[in-house]
Amino acid sequence: MYSFIVNLVLIIAFGVMVYLLASALPRVKASGESGLVRQRLGKSVRLEKIDEAIKRSYDKLLRRLKVAILKADNIVSRKLNNSDNKL
């Protein structure tokens, strides 16, 4: 069971690293596309808008996670400082 958990954590960490690497790579436009194909794709799917929405939600998630971690840290600190078993 221990090896399964370690493998799971490693696979998730690798997936996060690949995602961060892929999101950091610069966008390269293909010059070989025809105007018609580019025009159809541009009208049907707005990749820039989708990318911005993902970035906004990712930033919001990180901010909320930071607040939750800080709240948990404050709770633990208060419990440790107010405990009767101080060293």
C-alpha positions as CSV (number, residue, x, y, z in Angstrom):
1,M,0.0,0.0,0.0
2,Y,2.9,2.3,0.8
3,S,4.4,1.9,-2.6
4,F,1.0,2.6,-4.3
5,I,0.7,5.9,-2.5
6,V,4.3,6.9,-3.3
7,N,3.7,6.0,-7.0
8,L,0.5,7.9,-7.0
9,V,2.2,11.0,-5.6
10,L,5.0,10.8,-8.1
11,I,2.6,10.4,-11.1
12,I,0.6,13.4,-9.9
13,A,3.7,15.5,-9.4
14,F,5.0,14.5,-12.9
15,G,1.6,15.5,-14.4
16,V,1.7,18.9,-12.6
17,M,5.3,19.5,-13.9
18,V,4.3,18.6,-17.5
19,Y,1.2,20.9,-17.2
20,L,3.3,23.8,-15.9
21,L,6.0,23.3,-18.6
22,A,3.4,23.2,-21.3
23,S,1.6,26.3,-20.1
24,A,4.9,28.2,-19.9
25,L,6.0,27.4,-23.5
26,P,5.5,30.3,-25.9
27,R,2.7,30.0,-28.4
28,V,4.0,29.4,-31.9
29,K,1.7,30.1,-34.9
30,A,1.9,27.7,-37.8
31,S,2.5,29.6,-41.0
32,G,1.4,26.7,-43.2
33,E,-2.3,26.9,-42.4
34,S,-4.6,28.1,-45.1
35,G,-6.7,31.2,-44.6
36,L,-10.0,29.3,-44.8
37,V,-9.0,26.8,-42.1
38,R,-7.7,29.5,-39.8
39,Q,-10.9,31.5,-40.4
40,R,-13.2,28.6,-39.6
41,L,-11.2,27.8,-36.4
42,G,-11.1,31.4,-35.4
43,K,-14.9,31.8,-35.7
44,S,-15.9,28.5,-34.0
45,V,-13.4,28.3,-31.1
46,R,-11.9,31.3,-29.3
47,L,-8.8,29.6,-27.8
48,E,-7.6,32.9,-26.4
49,K,-10.8,33.4,-24.4
50,I,-10.7,29.9,-23.1
51,D,-7.0,30.3,-22.1
52,E,-7.8,33.5,-20.2
53,A,-10.7,31.9,-18.4
54,I,-8.5,29.0,-17.4
55,K,-5.8,31.4,-16.1
56,R,-8.4,33.4,-14.1
57,S,-9.9,30.3,-12.5
58,Y,-6.4,29.0,-11.8
59,D,-5.4,32.3,-10.1
60,K,-8.6,32.3,-8.1
61,L,-8.1,28.8,-7.0
62,L,-4.5,29.5,-5.9
63,R,-5.6,32.6,-3.9
64,R,-8.4,30.6,-2.2
65,L,-6.0,27.8,-1.4
66,K,-3.5,30.3,0.1
67,V,-6.2,31.7,2.3
68,A,-7.3,28.3,3.5
69,I,-3.7,27.3,4.3
70,L,-3.2,30.5,6.2
71,K,-6.4,29.9,8.2
72,A,-5.4,26.4,9.0
73,D,-2.0,27.6,10.1
74,N,-3.6,30.2,12.4
75,I,-5.8,27.5,13.9
76,V,-2.9,25.2,14.6
77,S,-0.8,28.0,16.0
78,R,-3.6,29.0,18.4
79,K,-4.1,25.5,19.6
80,L,-0.4,25.0,20.2
81,N,-0.1,28.3,22.1
82,N,-3.2,27.8,24.2
83,S,-2.6,24.2,25.1
84,D,-2.1,23.3,28.8
85,N,0.8,21.0,28.0
86,K,3.4,23.7,27.2
87,L,7.0,22.6,27.3
